[in-house]
Every structure is written in C-alpha cells, then in structure tokens.
Amino acid sequence: MDYFLTHKLYSPISAIEKMMIARLQLFKQHGQPATFVTRDYNRNVINDIKKFGLDQTTYLNMFDYFQGVDQAGACGQNPGLRV
C-alpha cells in the first residue's frame, strides 16, 4: 500500500494535491493499492472527496481514523449529514 500524505484537501486545491490525486488514479488503474491521507480536520470532507473523485477506499483523514469513524459510518449514524 502506498500513501500520499498532505495536510489538507480543501477547495481550491493546490497543484501538489492535484498531482497527488492524479498519481492516485494512475496507481488505481494499474491495480496498485494507494490511499490519499490528510492531516487537517475537514467537516465538509464528504463533499470534497466526491468533488475530487475520491472514495472511502482511496481517502483517509487522520482525525477520522484515530476516532474510529469512516465516511460511511458517519453518514449512516447522523441523519442530518447529507451525502
């Protein structure tokens, strides 16, 4: 598994994040597992990962990971959170 680490995934993204996402898609096309990992908390993460073509298998936020929350679980438990 390869990890692409950055501090944020907010709009607008920088050229570095754009290239990381492109690299992630390239790895995915060749069957190589890879994950985009962010450090900063983002309360709009569901919208952002969809906007940039990521999903639960290719995106991980460290806050969510250490709290034991994934994007699907958060949406399923909180009816006010819209996907």
PDB file of N, CA, C and O in Angstrom:
ATOM      1  N   MET A   1       0.862  -1.181   0.000  1.00  0.00           N
ATOM      2  CA  MET A   1       0.000   0.000   0.000  1.00  0.00           C
ATOM      3  C   MET A   1       0.900   1.234   0.000  1.00  0.00           C
ATOM      4  O   MET A   1       1.854   1.333   0.772  1.00  0.00           O
ATOM      5  N   ASP A   2       0.572   2.158  -0.878  1.00  0.00           N
ATOM      6  CA  ASP A   2       1.270   3.442  -0.929  1.00  0.00           C
ATOM      7  C   ASP A   2       0.343   4.520  -0.389  1.00  0.00           C
ATOM      8  O   ASP A   2      -0.867   4.493  -0.612  1.00  0.00           O
ATOM      9  N   TYR A   3       0.939   5.471   0.328  1.00  0.00           N
ATOM     10  CA  TYR A   3       0.180   6.569   0.923  1.00  0.00           C
ATOM     11  C   TYR A   3       0.696   7.895   0.388  1.00  0.00           C
ATOM     12  O   TYR A   3       1.904   8.120   0.319  1.00  0.00           O
ATOM     13  N   PHE A   4      -0.230   8.770   0.010  1.00  0.00           N
ATOM     14  CA  PHE A   4       0.104  10.123  -0.417  1.00  0.00           C
ATOM     15  C   PHE A   4      -0.361  11.055   0.690  1.00  0.00           C
ATOM     16  O   PHE A   4      -1.562  11.201   0.916  1.00  0.00           O
ATOM     17  N   LEU A   5       0.573  11.681   1.377  1.00  0.00           N
ATOM     18  CA  LEU A   5       0.289  12.477   2.566  1.00  0.00           C
ATOM     19  C   LEU A   5       0.282  13.966   2.268  1.00  0.00           C
ATOM     20  O   LEU A   5       1.156  14.482   1.571  1.00  0.00           O
ATOM     21  N   THR A   6      -0.716  14.644   2.807  1.00  0.00           N
ATOM     22  CA  THR A   6      -0.797  16.098   2.711  1.00  0.00           C
ATOM     23  C   THR A   6      -1.535  16.616   3.930  1.00  0.00           C
ATOM     24  O   THR A   6      -2.114  15.832   4.681  1.00  0.00           O
ATOM     25  N   HIS A   7      -1.523  17.901   4.134  1.00  0.00           N
ATOM     26  CA  HIS A   7      -2.163  18.450   5.329  1.00  0.00           C
ATOM     27  C   HIS A   7      -3.633  18.782   5.115  1.00  0.00           C
ATOM     28  O   HIS A   7      -4.383  18.881   6.086  1.00  0.00           O
ATOM     29  N   LYS A   8      -4.065  18.958   3.863  1.00  0.00           N
ATOM     30  CA  LYS A   8      -5.444  19.394   3.659  1.00  0.00           C
ATOM     31  C   LYS A   8      -5.994  18.895   2.334  1.00  0.00           C
ATOM     32  O   LYS A   8      -5.257  18.456   1.451  1.00  0.00           O
ATOM     33  N   LEU A   9      -7.301  18.976   2.225  1.00  0.00           N
ATOM     34  CA  LEU A   9      -7.986  18.739   0.960  1.00  0.00           C
ATOM     35  C   LEU A   9      -9.190  19.670   0.933  1.00  0.00           C
ATOM     36  O   LEU A   9     -10.334  19.223   1.005  1.00  0.00           O
ATOM     37  N   TYR A  10      -8.924  20.962   0.828  1.00  0.00           N
ATOM     38  CA  TYR A  10      -9.973  21.972   0.770  1.00  0.00           C
ATOM     39  C   TYR A  10     -10.016  22.547  -0.633  1.00  0.00           C
ATOM     40  O   TYR A  10      -9.065  22.409  -1.402  1.00  0.00           O
ATOM     41  N   SER A  11     -11.115  23.184  -0.956  1.00  0.00           N
ATOM     42  CA  SER A  11     -11.216  23.874  -2.241  1.00  0.00           C
ATOM     43  C   SER A  11     -10.752  25.310  -2.068  1.00  0.00           C
ATOM     44  O   SER A  11     -11.103  25.927  -1.062  1.00  0.00           O
ATOM     45  N   PRO A  12     -10.008  25.860  -2.958  1.00  0.00           N
ATOM     46  CA  PRO A  12      -9.381  25.224  -4.108  1.00  0.00           C
ATOM     47  C   PRO A  12      -8.122  24.465  -3.682  1.00  0.00           C
ATOM     48  O   PRO A  12      -7.454  24.849  -2.722  1.00  0.00           O
ATOM     49  N   ILE A  13      -7.807  23.401  -4.395  1.00  0.00           N
ATOM     50  CA  ILE A  13      -6.623  22.621  -4.057  1.00  0.00           C
ATOM     51  C   ILE A  13      -5.421  23.163  -4.816  1.00  0.00           C
ATOM     52  O   ILE A  13      -5.552  23.810  -5.856  1.00  0.00           O
ATOM     53  N   SER A  14      -4.258  22.883  -4.270  1.00  0.00           N
ATOM     54  CA  SER A  14      -3.025  23.343  -4.909  1.00  0.00           C
ATOM     55  C   SER A  14      -2.602  22.354  -5.994  1.00  0.00           C
ATOM     56  O   SER A  14      -3.189  21.283  -6.145  1.00  0.00           O
ATOM     57  N   ALA A  15      -1.585  22.735  -6.733  1.00  0.00           N
ATOM     58  CA  ALA A  15      -1.061  21.850  -7.776  1.00  0.00           C
ATOM     59  C   ALA A  15      -0.510  20.564  -7.175  1.00  0.00           C
ATOM     60  O   ALA A  15      -0.562  19.512  -7.812  1.00  0.00           O
ATOM     61  N   ILE A  16       0.013  20.638  -5.965  1.00  0.00           N
ATOM     62  CA  ILE A  16       0.540  19.438  -5.312  1.00  0.00           C
ATOM     63  C   ILE A  16      -0.573  18.429  -5.065  1.00  0.00           C
ATOM     64  O   ILE A  16      -0.416  17.246  -5.365  1.00  0.00           O
ATOM     65  N   GLU A  17      -1.702  18.891  -4.517  1.00  0.00           N
ATOM     66  CA  GLU A  17      -2.820  17.977  -4.288  1.00  0.00           C
ATOM     67  C   GLU A  17      -3.388  17.446  -5.600  1.00  0.00           C
ATOM     68  O   GLU A  17      -3.783  16.283  -5.679  1.00  0.00           O
ATOM     69  N   LYS A  18      -3.431  18.294  -6.634  1.00  0.00           N
ATOM     70  CA  LYS A  18      -3.915  17.827  -7.943  1.00  0.00           C
ATOM     71  C   LYS A  18      -3.048  16.688  -8.462  1.00  0.00           C
ATOM     72  O   LYS A  18      -3.564  15.694  -8.970  1.00  0.00           O
ATOM     73  N   MET A  19      -1.737  16.830  -8.336  1.00  0.00           N
ATOM     74  CA  MET A  19      -0.833  15.790  -8.807  1.00  0.00           C
ATOM     75  C   MET A  19      -0.926  14.540  -7.944  1.00  0.00           C
ATOM     76  O   MET A  19      -0.776  13.431  -8.456  1.00  0.00           O
ATOM     77  N   MET A  20      -1.168  14.694  -6.657  1.00  0.00           N
ATOM     78  CA  MET A  20      -1.333  13.532  -5.787  1.00  0.00           C
ATOM     79  C   MET A  20      -2.580  12.743  -6.177  1.00  0.00           C
ATOM     80  O   MET A  20      -2.561  11.513  -6.198  1.00  0.00           O
ATOM     81  N   ILE A  21      -3.653  13.449  -6.482  1.00  0.00           N
ATOM     82  CA  ILE A  21      -4.889  12.780  -6.900  1.00  0.00           C
ATOM     83  C   ILE A  21      -4.686  12.095  -8.247  1.00  0.00           C
ATOM     84  O   ILE A  21      -5.156  10.974  -8.445  1.00  0.00           O
ATOM     85  N   ALA A  22      -3.995  12.750  -9.172  1.00  0.00           N
ATOM     86  CA  ALA A  22      -3.705  12.145 -10.472  1.00  0.00           C
ATOM     87  C   ALA A  22      -2.836  10.902 -10.301  1.00  0.00           C
ATOM     88  O   ALA A  22      -3.063   9.892 -10.966  1.00  0.00           O
ATOM     89  N   ARG A  23      -1.861  10.968  -9.429  1.00  0.00           N
ATOM     90  CA  ARG A  23      -0.988   9.826  -9.162  1.00  0.00           C
ATOM     91  C   ARG A  23      -1.788   8.678  -8.538  1.00  0.00           C
ATOM     92  O   ARG A  23      -1.579   7.510  -8.866  1.00  0.00           O
ATOM     93  N   LEU A  24      -2.695   9.030  -7.646  1.00  0.00           N
ATOM     94  CA  LEU A  24      -3.548   8.024  -7.017  1.00  0.00           C
ATOM     95  C   LEU A  24      -4.399   7.306  -8.071  1.00  0.00           C
ATOM     96  O   LEU A  24      -4.536   6.083  -8.026  1.00  0.00           O
ATOM     97  N   GLN A  25      -4.964   8.052  -9.008  1.00  0.00           N
ATOM     98  CA  GLN A  25      -5.761   7.452 -10.079  1.00  0.00           C
ATOM     99  C   GLN A  25      -4.897   6.547 -10.968  1.00  0.00           C
ATOM    100  O   GLN A  25      -5.352   5.498 -11.422  1.00  0.00           O
ATOM    101  N   LEU A  26      -3.672   6.955 -11.206  1.00  0.00           N
ATOM    102  CA  LEU A  26      -2.757   6.145 -12.001  1.00  0.00           C
ATOM    103  C   LEU A  26      -2.449   4.822 -11.294  1.00  0.00           C
ATOM    104  O   LEU A  26      -2.440   3.763 -11.922  1.00  0.00           O
ATOM    105  N   PHE A  27      -2.200   4.890 -10.000  1.00  0.00           N
ATOM    106  CA  PHE A  27      -1.962   3.674  -9.220  1.00  0.00           C
ATOM    107  C   PHE A  27      -3.183   2.761  -9.287  1.00  0.00           C
ATOM    108  O   PHE A  27      -3.053   1.547  -9.445  1.00  0.00           O
ATOM    109  N   LYS A  28      -4.366   3.354  -9.167  1.00  0.00           N
ATOM    110  CA  LYS A  28      -5.621   2.596  -9.195  1.00  0.00           C
ATOM    111  C   LYS A  28      -5.801   1.889 -10.542  1.00  0.00           C
ATOM    112  O   LYS A  28      -6.235   0.738 -10.585  1.00  0.00           O
ATOM    113  N   GLN A  29      -5.471   2.570 -11.636  1.00  0.00           N
ATOM    114  CA  GLN A  29      -5.593   1.979 -12.977  1.00  0.00           C
ATOM    115  C   GLN A  29      -4.693   0.759 -13.145  1.00  0.00           C
ATOM    116  O   GLN A  29      -5.020  -0.160 -13.896  1.00  0.00           O
ATOM    117  N   HIS A  30      -3.561   0.754 -12.446  1.00  0.00           N
ATOM    118  CA  HIS A  30      -2.603  -0.345 -12.564  1.00  0.00           C
ATOM    119  C   HIS A  30      -2.761  -1.378 -11.457  1.00  0.00           C
ATOM    120  O   HIS A  30      -1.920  -2.265 -11.308  1.00  0.00           O
ATOM    121  N   GLY A  31      -3.830  -1.269 -10.684  1.00  0.00           N
ATOM    122  CA  GLY A  31      -4.106  -2.270  -9.659  1.00  0.00           C
ATOM    123  C   GLY A  31      -3.225  -2.190  -8.430  1.00  0.00           C
ATOM    124  O   GLY A  31      -3.159  -3.144  -7.655  1.00  0.00           O
ATOM    125  N   GLN A  32      -2.553  -1.079  -8.239  1.00  0.00           N
ATOM    126  CA  GLN A  32      -1.684  -0.890  -7.079  1.00  0.00           C
ATOM    127  C   GLN A  32      -2.471  -0.154  -5.991  1.00  0.00           C
ATOM    128  O   GLN A  32      -2.943   0.957  -6.229  1.00  0.00           O
ATOM    129  N   PRO A  33      -2.622  -0.745  -4.806  1.00  0.00           N
ATOM    130  CA  PRO A  33      -3.383  -0.068  -3.750  1.00  0.00           C
ATOM    131  C   PRO A  33      -2.674   1.202  -3.267  1.00  0.00           C
ATOM    132  O   PRO A  33      -1.467   1.201  -3.025  1.00  0.00           O
ATOM    133  N   ALA A  34      -3.435   2.267  -3.133  1.00  0.00           N
ATOM    134  CA  ALA A  34      -2.890   3.547  -2.674  1.00  0.00           C
ATOM    135  C   ALA A  34      -3.997   4.324  -1.968  1.00  0.00           C
ATOM    136  O   ALA A  34      -5.181   4.151  -2.260  1.00  0.00           O
ATOM    137  N   THR A  35      -3.592   5.178  -1.038  1.00  0.00           N
ATOM    138  CA  THR A  35      -4.541   5.969  -0.261  1.00  0.00           C
ATOM    139  C   THR A  35      -4.040   7.397  -0.127  1.00  0.00           C
ATOM    140  O   THR A  35      -2.852   7.632   0.089  1.00  0.00           O
ATOM    141  N   PHE A  36      -4.955   8.344  -0.256  1.00  0.00           N
ATOM    142  CA  PHE A  36      -4.701   9.772  -0.080  1.00  0.00           C
ATOM    143  C   PHE A  36      -4.996  10.086   1.392  1.00  0.00           C
ATOM    144  O   PHE A  36      -6.132   9.920   1.835  1.00  0.00           O
ATOM    145  N   VAL A  37      -4.001  10.531   2.149  1.00  0.00           N
ATOM    146  CA  VAL A  37      -4.145  10.761   3.589  1.00  0.00           C
ATOM    147  C   VAL A  37      -3.989  12.248   3.893  1.00  0.00           C
ATOM    148  O   VAL A  37      -3.037  12.885   3.442  1.00  0.00           O
ATOM    149  N   THR A  38      -4.941  12.802   4.670  1.00  0.00           N
ATOM    150  CA  THR A  38      -4.849  14.196   5.091  1.00  0.00           C
ATOM    151  C   THR A  38      -4.741  14.288   6.603  1.00  0.00           C
ATOM    152  O   THR A  38      -5.229  13.424   7.331  1.00  0.00           O
ATOM    153  N   ARG A  39      -4.095  15.348   7.061  1.00  0.00           N
ATOM    154  CA  ARG A  39      -3.882  15.571   8.481  1.00  0.00           C
ATOM    155  C   ARG A  39      -4.937  16.479   9.099  1.00  0.00           C
ATOM    156  O   ARG A  39      -5.412  16.201  10.200  1.00  0.00           O
ATOM    157  N   ASP A  40      -5.313  17.558   8.418  1.00  0.00           N
ATOM    158  CA  ASP A  40      -6.211  18.553   8.994  1.00  0.00           C
ATOM    159  C   ASP A  40      -7.662  18.088   8.985  1.00  0.00           C
ATOM    160  O   ASP A  40      -8.098  17.374   8.082  1.00  0.00           O
ATOM    161  N   TYR A  41      -8.399  18.510  10.011  1.00  0.00           N
ATOM    162  CA  TYR A  41      -9.818  18.194  10.090  1.00  0.00           C
ATOM    163  C   TYR A  41     -10.581  18.988   9.043  1.00  0.00           C
ATOM    164  O   TYR A  41     -10.308  20.167   8.820  1.00  0.00           O
ATOM    165  N   ASN A  42     -11.538  18.328   8.405  1.00  0.00           N
ATOM    166  CA  ASN A  42     -12.368  18.982   7.393  1.00  0.00           C
ATOM    167  C   ASN A  42     -13.799  18.516   7.598  1.00  0.00           C
ATOM    168  O   ASN A  42     -14.109  17.348   7.365  1.00  0.00           O
ATOM    169  N   ARG A  43     -14.663  19.404   8.027  1.00  0.00           N
ATOM    170  CA  ARG A  43     -16.042  18.990   8.297  1.00  0.00           C
ATOM    171  C   ARG A  43     -16.846  18.776   7.021  1.00  0.00           C
ATOM    172  O   ARG A  43     -17.933  18.201   7.076  1.00  0.00           O
ATOM    173  N   ASN A  44     -16.349  19.214   5.895  1.00  0.00           N
ATOM    174  CA  ASN A  44     -17.018  19.013   4.609  1.00  0.00           C
ATOM    175  C   ASN A  44     -16.337  17.936   3.769  1.00  0.00           C
ATOM    176  O   ASN A  44     -16.404  17.961   2.540  1.00  0.00           O
ATOM    177  N   VAL A  45     -15.696  17.011   4.429  1.00  0.00           N
ATOM    178  CA  VAL A  45     -14.894  16.015   3.723  1.00  0.00           C
ATOM    179  C   VAL A  45     -15.722  15.186   2.741  1.00  0.00           C
ATOM    180  O   VAL A  45     -15.219  14.828   1.676  1.00  0.00           O
ATOM    181  N   ILE A  46     -16.957  14.877   3.065  1.00  0.00           N
ATOM    182  CA  ILE A  46     -17.794  14.067   2.179  1.00  0.00           C
ATOM    183  C   ILE A  46     -17.944  14.749   0.818  1.00  0.00           C
ATOM    184  O   ILE A  46     -17.785  14.108  -0.221  1.00  0.00           O
ATOM    185  N   ASN A  47     -18.245  16.029   0.827  1.00  0.00           N
ATOM    186  CA  ASN A  47     -18.405  16.774  -0.425  1.00  0.00           C
ATOM    187  C   ASN A  47     -17.089  16.875  -1.188  1.00  0.00           C
ATOM    188  O   ASN A  47     -17.058  16.737  -2.411  1.00  0.00           O
ATOM    189  N   ASP A  48     -16.001  17.119  -0.454  1.00  0.00           N
ATOM    190  CA  ASP A  48     -14.708  17.308  -1.116  1.00  0.00           C
ATOM    191  C   ASP A  48     -14.188  16.033  -1.764  1.00  0.00           C
ATOM    192  O   ASP A  48     -13.674  16.081  -2.882  1.00  0.00           O
ATOM    193  N   ILE A  49     -14.309  14.894  -1.088  1.00  0.00           N
ATOM    194  CA  ILE A  49     -13.784  13.675  -1.713  1.00  0.00           C
ATOM    195  C   ILE A  49     -14.590  13.303  -2.957  1.00  0.00           C
ATOM    196  O   ILE A  49     -14.034  12.776  -3.921  1.00  0.00           O
ATOM    197  N   LYS A  50     -15.885  13.573  -2.939  1.00  0.00           N
ATOM    198  CA  LYS A  50     -16.684  13.318  -4.142  1.00  0.00           C
ATOM    199  C   LYS A  50     -16.300  14.265  -5.271  1.00  0.00           C
ATOM    200  O   LYS A  50     -16.206  13.858  -6.429  1.00  0.00           O
ATOM    201  N   LYS A  51     -16.078  15.533  -4.928  1.00  0.00           N
ATOM    202  CA  LYS A  51     -15.724  16.536  -5.934  1.00  0.00           C
ATOM    203  C   LYS A  51     -14.410  16.197  -6.636  1.00  0.00           C
ATOM    204  O   LYS A  51     -14.253  16.453  -7.830  1.00  0.00           O
ATOM    205  N   PHE A  52     -13.466  15.620  -5.888  1.00  0.00           N
ATOM    206  CA  PHE A  52     -12.154  15.319  -6.443  1.00  0.00           C
ATOM    207  C   PHE A  52     -12.014  13.877  -6.913  1.00  0.00           C
ATOM    208  O   PHE A  52     -10.912  13.438  -7.241  1.00  0.00           O
ATOM    209  N   GLY A  53     -13.128  13.130  -6.950  1.00  0.00           N
ATOM    210  CA  GLY A  53     -13.106  11.778  -7.497  1.00  0.00           C
ATOM    211  C   GLY A  53     -12.514  10.731  -6.580  1.00  0.00           C
ATOM    212  O   GLY A  53     -12.061   9.686  -7.046  1.00  0.00           O
ATOM    213  N   LEU A  54     -12.511  10.994  -5.279  1.00  0.00           N
ATOM    214  CA  LEU A  54     -12.007  10.016  -4.318  1.00  0.00           C
ATOM    215  C   LEU A  54     -13.186   9.288  -3.686  1.00  0.00           C
ATOM    216  O   LEU A  54     -14.332   9.719  -3.818  1.00  0.00           O
ATOM    217  N   ASP A  55     -12.908   8.197  -3.008  1.00  0.00           N
ATOM    218  CA  ASP A  55     -13.950   7.483  -2.282  1.00  0.00           C
ATOM    219  C   ASP A  55     -13.375   6.948  -0.975  1.00  0.00           C
ATOM    220  O   ASP A  55     -12.234   7.249  -0.624  1.00  0.00           O
ATOM    221  N   GLN A  56     -14.167   6.155  -0.258  1.00  0.00           N
ATOM    222  CA  GLN A  56     -13.748   5.660   1.052  1.00  0.00           C
ATOM    223  C   GLN A  56     -12.550   4.735   0.972  1.00  0.00           C
ATOM    224  O   GLN A  56     -11.814   4.601   1.950  1.00  0.00           O
ATOM    225  N   THR A  57     -12.338   4.105  -0.146  1.00  0.00           N
ATOM    226  CA  THR A  57     -11.209   3.192  -0.274  1.00  0.00           C
ATOM    227  C   THR A  57      -9.919   3.920  -0.634  1.00  0.00           C
ATOM    228  O   THR A  57      -8.833   3.359  -0.485  1.00  0.00           O
ATOM    229  N   THR A  58     -10.023   5.158  -1.103  1.00  0.00           N
ATOM    230  CA  THR A  58      -8.822   5.880  -1.534  1.00  0.00           C
ATOM    231  C   THR A  58      -8.553   7.141  -0.723  1.00  0.00           C
ATOM    232  O   THR A  58      -7.618   7.877  -1.037  1.00  0.00           O
ATOM    233  N   TYR A  59      -9.353   7.411   0.318  1.00  0.00           N
ATOM    234  CA  TYR A  59      -9.168   8.622   1.113  1.00  0.00           C
ATOM    235  C   TYR A  59      -9.217   8.275   2.597  1.00  0.00           C
ATOM    236  O   TYR A  59     -10.042   7.469   3.029  1.00  0.00           O
ATOM    237  N   LEU A  60      -8.327   8.891   3.372  1.00  0.00           N
ATOM    238  CA  LEU A  60      -8.301   8.694   4.815  1.00  0.00           C
ATOM    239  C   LEU A  60      -7.889   9.994   5.485  1.00  0.00           C
ATOM    240  O   LEU A  60      -6.892  10.610   5.109  1.00  0.00           O
ATOM    241  N   ASN A  61      -8.667  10.408   6.485  1.00  0.00           N
ATOM    242  CA  ASN A  61      -8.305  11.562   7.289  1.00  0.00           C
ATOM    243  C   ASN A  61      -7.837  11.048   8.645  1.00  0.00           C
ATOM    244  O   ASN A  61      -8.471  10.169   9.228  1.00  0.00           O
ATOM    245  N   MET A  62      -6.737  11.586   9.147  1.00  0.00           N
ATOM    246  CA  MET A  62      -6.173  11.089  10.397  1.00  0.00           C
ATOM    247  C   MET A  62      -7.101  11.315  11.582  1.00  0.00           C
ATOM    248  O   MET A  62      -7.121  10.490  12.496  1.00  0.00           O
ATOM    249  N   PHE A  63      -7.872  12.405  11.603  1.00  0.00           N
ATOM    250  CA  PHE A  63      -8.834  12.625  12.687  1.00  0.00           C
ATOM    251  C   PHE A  63      -9.873  11.510  12.695  1.00  0.00           C
ATOM    252  O   PHE A  63     -10.173  10.939  13.743  1.00  0.00           O
ATOM    253  N   ASP A  64     -10.419  11.205  11.527  1.00  0.00           N
ATOM    254  CA  ASP A  64     -11.426  10.152  11.431  1.00  0.00           C
ATOM    255  C   ASP A  64     -10.843   8.798  11.813  1.00  0.00           C
ATOM    256  O   ASP A  64     -11.488   8.014  12.509  1.00  0.00           O
ATOM    257  N   TYR A  65      -9.634   8.526  11.362  1.00  0.00           N
ATOM    258  CA  TYR A  65      -9.001   7.240  11.641  1.00  0.00           C
ATOM    259  C   TYR A  65      -8.818   7.015  13.144  1.00  0.00           C
ATOM    260  O   TYR A  65      -9.188   5.962  13.663  1.00  0.00           O
ATOM    261  N   PHE A  66      -8.251   7.996  13.839  1.00  0.00           N
ATOM    262  CA  PHE A  66      -7.988   7.822  15.260  1.00  0.00           C
ATOM    263  C   PHE A  66      -9.248   7.881  16.114  1.00  0.00           C
ATOM    264  O   PHE A  66      -9.236   7.429  17.259  1.00  0.00           O
ATOM    265  N   GLN A  67     -10.329   8.430  15.578  1.00  0.00           N
ATOM    266  CA  GLN A  67     -11.607   8.416  16.287  1.00  0.00           C
ATOM    267  C   GLN A  67     -12.427   7.183  15.932  1.00  0.00           C
ATOM    268  O   GLN A  67     -13.491   6.961  16.508  1.00  0.00           O
ATOM    269  N   GLY A  68     -11.944   6.384  14.992  1.00  0.00           N
ATOM    270  CA  GLY A  68     -12.644   5.171  14.607  1.00  0.00           C
ATOM    271  C   GLY A  68     -13.874   5.424  13.763  1.00  0.00           C
ATOM    272  O   GLY A  68     -14.813   4.628  13.776  1.00  0.00           O
ATOM    273  N   VAL A  69     -13.877   6.539  13.019  1.00  0.00           N
ATOM    274  CA  VAL A  69     -15.027   6.904  12.190  1.00  0.00           C
ATOM    275  C   VAL A  69     -14.614   6.836  10.733  1.00  0.00           C
ATOM    276  O   VAL A  69     -13.535   7.298  10.362  1.00  0.00           O
ATOM    277  N   ASP A  70     -15.478   6.256   9.906  1.00  0.00           N
ATOM    278  CA  ASP A  70     -15.259   6.340   8.462  1.00  0.00           C
ATOM    279  C   ASP A  70     -16.399   7.146   7.856  1.00  0.00           C
ATOM    280  O   ASP A  70     -17.396   7.421   8.523  1.00  0.00           O
ATOM    281  N   GLN A  71     -16.252   7.519   6.601  1.00  0.00           N
ATOM    282  CA  GLN A  71     -17.249   8.388   5.983  1.00  0.00           C
ATOM    283  C   GLN A  71     -18.615   7.712   5.908  1.00  0.00           C
ATOM    284  O   GLN A  71     -19.632   8.375   6.115  1.00  0.00           O
ATOM    285  N   ALA A  72     -18.668   6.425   5.622  1.00  0.00           N
ATOM    286  CA  ALA A  72     -19.958   5.730   5.522  1.00  0.00           C
ATOM    287  C   ALA A  72     -20.622   5.647   6.886  1.00  0.00           C
ATOM    288  O   ALA A  72     -21.831   5.848   7.005  1.00  0.00           O
ATOM    289  N   GLY A  73     -19.834   5.349   7.922  1.00  0.00           N
ATOM    290  CA  GLY A  73     -20.394   5.257   9.267  1.00  0.00           C
ATOM    291  C   GLY A  73     -20.923   6.586   9.754  1.00  0.00           C
ATOM    292  O   GLY A  73     -21.972   6.641  10.396  1.00  0.00           O
ATOM    293  N   ALA A  74     -20.217   7.651   9.459  1.00  0.00           N
ATOM    294  CA  ALA A  74     -20.658   8.976   9.898  1.00  0.00           C
ATOM    295  C   ALA A  74     -21.973   9.341   9.229  1.00  0.00           C
ATOM    296  O   ALA A  74     -22.862   9.890   9.880  1.00  0.00           O
ATOM    297  N   CYS A  75     -22.113   9.050   7.960  1.00  0.00           N
ATOM    298  CA  CYS A  75     -23.352   9.382   7.247  1.00  0.00           C
ATOM    299  C   CYS A  75     -24.491   8.501   7.711  1.00  0.00           C
ATOM    300  O   CYS A  75     -25.629   8.962   7.807  1.00  0.00           O
ATOM    301  N   GLY A  76     -24.204   7.233   8.001  1.00  0.00           N
ATOM    302  CA  GLY A  76     -25.259   6.332   8.420  1.00  0.00           C
ATOM    303  C   GLY A  76     -25.784   6.641   9.816  1.00  0.00           C
ATOM    304  O   GLY A  76     -26.949   6.367  10.103  1.00  0.00           O
ATOM    305  N   GLN A  77     -24.952   7.207  10.695  1.00  0.00           N
ATOM    306  CA  GLN A  77     -25.351   7.462  12.067  1.00  0.00           C
ATOM    307  C   GLN A  77     -25.944   8.840  12.268  1.00  0.00           C
ATOM    308  O   GLN A  77     -26.630   9.070  13.264  1.00  0.00           O
ATOM    309  N   ASN A  78     -25.705   9.753  11.361  1.00  0.00           N
ATOM    310  CA  ASN A  78     -26.159  11.121  11.528  1.00  0.00           C
ATOM    311  C   ASN A  78     -27.107  11.487  10.395  1.00  0.00           C
ATOM    312  O   ASN A  78     -26.654  11.850   9.309  1.00  0.00           O
ATOM    313  N   PRO A  79     -28.423  11.397  10.628  1.00  0.00           N
ATOM    314  CA  PRO A  79     -29.347  11.675   9.532  1.00  0.00           C
ATOM    315  C   PRO A  79     -29.289  13.106   9.026  1.00  0.00           C
ATOM    316  O   PRO A  79     -29.765  13.383   7.925  1.00  0.00           O
ATOM    317  N   GLY A  80     -28.717  14.025   9.800  1.00  0.00           N
ATOM    318  CA  GLY A  80     -28.615  15.418   9.359  1.00  0.00           C
ATOM    319  C   GLY A  80     -27.475  15.641   8.386  1.00  0.00           C
ATOM    320  O   GLY A  80     -27.426  16.678   7.725  1.00  0.00           O
ATOM    321  N   LEU A  81     -26.547  14.681   8.280  1.00  0.00           N
ATOM    322  CA  LEU A  81     -25.417  14.801   7.389  1.00  0.00           C
ATOM    323  C   LEU A  81     -25.819  14.271   6.028  1.00  0.00           C
ATOM    324  O   LEU A  81     -26.179  13.101   5.898  1.00  0.00           O
ATOM    325  N   ARG A  82     -25.762  15.114   5.019  1.00  0.00           N
ATOM    326  CA  ARG A  82     -26.188  14.713   3.679  1.00  0.00           C
ATOM    327  C   ARG A  82     -24.999  14.401   2.816  1.00  0.00           C
ATOM    328  O   ARG A  82     -23.987  15.102   2.838  1.00  0.00           O
ATOM    329  N   VAL A  83     -25.130  13.354   2.068  1.00  0.00           N
ATOM    330  CA  VAL A  83     -24.057  12.928   1.166  1.00  0.00           C
ATOM    331  C   VAL A  83     -24.376  13.381  -0.229  1.00  0.00           C
ATOM    332  O   VAL A  83     -23.602  13.127  -1.153  1.00  0.00           O
TER     333      VAL A  83
END
